Amino acid sequence: MDNVVRATRYAVVTGASSGIGRELASLLAREGYALVLVARRTGPMQELADQLQQAHGVPSVVLSADLASPEGVPTVVDELKKRQLGVEVLVNNAGFGLAGNFEALPAEQQVGMLDLNVRALTALTRELVPGMVARRRGYVLNVASLAAFTPGPFMSVYYASKAYVLSFSTALHAELKGQGVTVTALCPGYTETEFAARAAEHQKARLFSGPMGTSNARQVAEAGYRALKRGKAVVVPGFPNRLSAWFMPLAPLALRLRIAGYMNASGS
Ligand SMILES: NC(=O)c1ccc[n+]([C@@H]2O[C@H](COP(=O)([O-])OP(=O)(O)OC[C@H]3O[C@@H](n4cnc5c(N)ncnc54)[C@H](OP(=O)(O)O)[C@@H]3O)[C@@H](O)[C@H]2O)c1
């Protein structure tokens, strides 16, 4: 009986084919959630689904969707409706960044970044929160970044997209208080995943090669999952990152721009 009840608790994880999303999916499976895994690459998600079935006995639905495209979110929502899956946890994790001069980076990639990091995250939250409110039970985990705490020259669109995620998530957290639904913004610092390779496609930022302390995806996911379960509004994994998040809003804007610009610029 317990298995049946547990298996009906569904968690949707976007960006589940690698990095932080993959680890969050594993943690949710360990807690007995059945999963809806979303990203573009099916192979790594199918492999993960098989592993999770074996290790934790939970089923997964693998959905290939380009969430930056106009069809991405509707594809996911239609599939959830068709399968009549009541979603208890939504993890909006899919996202990417690009380092380089604003005017030199390809326009379609920059706008695509907003489509994924901002529009798809908002649209999926808008689709799934009403059901959570109606059931008076739900958790949303939105993956922002330490970049959300300051503007970031040479990664201007990415930093701005993550500032949106943090602002939107904390506002919605307050708005939904008392309705059984929590929204948590997870704000990692630099974490070893496939993120850096994609972000450095046009320009290698110092951030990705410097002496910065890095986290691993599992640690970040664990901090995010704990915060989600506690219904916290914001979590910044790692002490040095927490210190930065605390310090940044207090520092003069000119200083923040200098530091972030230095880290994002090419070291060579
Ligand atoms: N790593 C860091 O240093 C760091 C720091 C702060 C915040 N973050 C944030 O953490 C989140 C996860 O990133 P990560 O570090 O785990 O990087 P990652 O390993 O590159 O994972 C990104 C995930 O997003 C998916 N994705 C990318 N474009 C997509 C699209 N158009 N449609 C659907 N899925 C898409 C990727 O899958 P497919 O390629 O298969 O589609 C992948 O599963 C991102 O929001 C990122 O901004 C990362």
The ligand as a MOL file (V3000), in Angstrom:
LIG
                    3D

  0  0  0     0  0            999 V3000
M  V30 BEGIN CTAB
M  V30 COUNTS 48 52 0 0 0
M  V30 BEGIN ATOM
M  V30 1 N 27.0540 25.1020 -12.7090 0
M  V30 2 C 27.0770 26.2950 -12.1810 0
M  V30 3 O 28.1490 26.8670 -11.9100 0
M  V30 4 C 25.7960 26.9920 -11.8250 0
M  V30 5 C 25.8390 28.0370 -10.8850 0
M  V30 6 C 24.6580 28.6880 -10.5650 0
M  V30 7 C 23.4510 28.3020 -11.1510 0
M  V30 8 N 23.4420 27.2840 -12.0600 0 CHG=1
M  V30 9 C 22.1540 26.9200 -12.6640 0
M  V30 10 O 21.8960 25.5570 -12.3980 0
M  V30 11 C 20.9810 25.0520 -13.3760 0
M  V30 12 C 21.4700 23.6970 -13.8500 0
M  V30 13 O 22.6910 23.8590 -14.5260 0
M  V30 14 P 23.9130 22.8390 -14.3780 0
M  V30 15 O 25.0120 23.5550 -13.7120 0
M  V30 16 O 23.4560 21.5440 -13.8120 0 CHG=-1
M  V30 17 O 24.3310 22.7290 -15.9240 0
M  V30 18 P 24.2010 21.5440 -16.9820 0
M  V30 19 O 24.9520 20.3480 -16.5120 0
M  V30 20 O 24.6140 22.1820 -18.2700 0
M  V30 21 O 22.6420 21.2220 -17.0060 0
M  V30 22 C 21.7070 22.0230 -17.6840 0
M  V30 23 C 20.4600 21.1990 -17.9350 0
M  V30 24 O 19.5030 22.0340 -18.6230 0
M  V30 25 C 19.0550 21.3370 -19.7850 0
M  V30 26 N 18.7150 22.2530 -20.8620 0
M  V30 27 C 19.5420 23.1540 -21.4510 0
M  V30 28 N 18.9040 23.7700 -22.4570 0
M  V30 29 C 17.6430 23.2370 -22.4990 0
M  V30 30 C 16.5030 23.4630 -23.3120 0
M  V30 31 N 16.5270 24.3570 -24.3180 0
M  V30 32 N 15.3790 22.7500 -23.0750 0
M  V30 33 C 15.3540 21.8410 -22.0730 0
M  V30 34 N 16.3920 21.5910 -21.2660 0
M  V30 35 C 17.5240 22.2810 -21.4770 0
M  V30 36 C 20.2260 20.4440 -20.1810 0
M  V30 37 O 19.7740 19.3120 -20.9080 0
M  V30 38 P 19.8260 19.1230 -22.4940 0
M  V30 39 O 21.1220 19.7100 -22.9760 0
M  V30 40 O 19.7340 17.6360 -22.6420 0
M  V30 41 O 18.6180 19.8210 -23.0220 0
M  V30 42 C 20.7300 19.9990 -18.8110 0
M  V30 43 O 19.9980 18.8970 -18.3640 0
M  V30 44 C 20.9030 26.1170 -14.4720 0
M  V30 45 O 19.6990 26.8360 -14.3270 0
M  V30 46 C 22.0920 27.0140 -14.1830 0
M  V30 47 O 21.8880 28.3370 -14.6080 0
M  V30 48 C 24.5880 26.6190 -12.4070 0
M  V30 END ATOM
M  V30 BEGIN BOND
M  V30 1 1 1 2
M  V30 2 2 2 3
M  V30 3 1 2 4
M  V30 4 1 4 5
M  V30 5 2 4 48
M  V30 6 2 5 6
M  V30 7 1 6 7
M  V30 8 2 7 8
M  V30 9 1 8 9
M  V30 10 1 8 48
M  V30 11 1 9 10
M  V30 12 1 9 46
M  V30 13 1 10 11
M  V30 14 1 11 12
M  V30 15 1 11 44
M  V30 16 1 12 13
M  V30 17 1 13 14
M  V30 18 2 14 15
M  V30 19 1 14 16
M  V30 20 1 14 17
M  V30 21 1 17 18
M  V30 22 2 18 19
M  V30 23 1 18 20
M  V30 24 1 18 21
M  V30 25 1 21 22
M  V30 26 1 22 23
M  V30 27 1 23 24
M  V30 28 1 23 42
M  V30 29 1 24 25
M  V30 30 1 25 26
M  V30 31 1 25 36
M  V30 32 1 26 27
M  V30 33 1 26 35
M  V30 34 2 27 28
M  V30 35 1 28 29
M  V30 36 1 29 30
M  V30 37 2 29 35
M  V30 38 1 30 31
M  V30 39 2 30 32
M  V30 40 1 32 33
M  V30 41 2 33 34
M  V30 42 1 34 35
M  V30 43 1 36 37
M  V30 44 1 36 42
M  V30 45 1 37 38
M  V30 46 2 38 39
M  V30 47 1 38 40
M  V30 48 1 38 41
M  V30 49 1 42 43
M  V30 50 1 44 45
M  V30 51 1 44 46
M  V30 52 1 46 47
M  V30 END BOND
M  V30 END CTAB
M  END
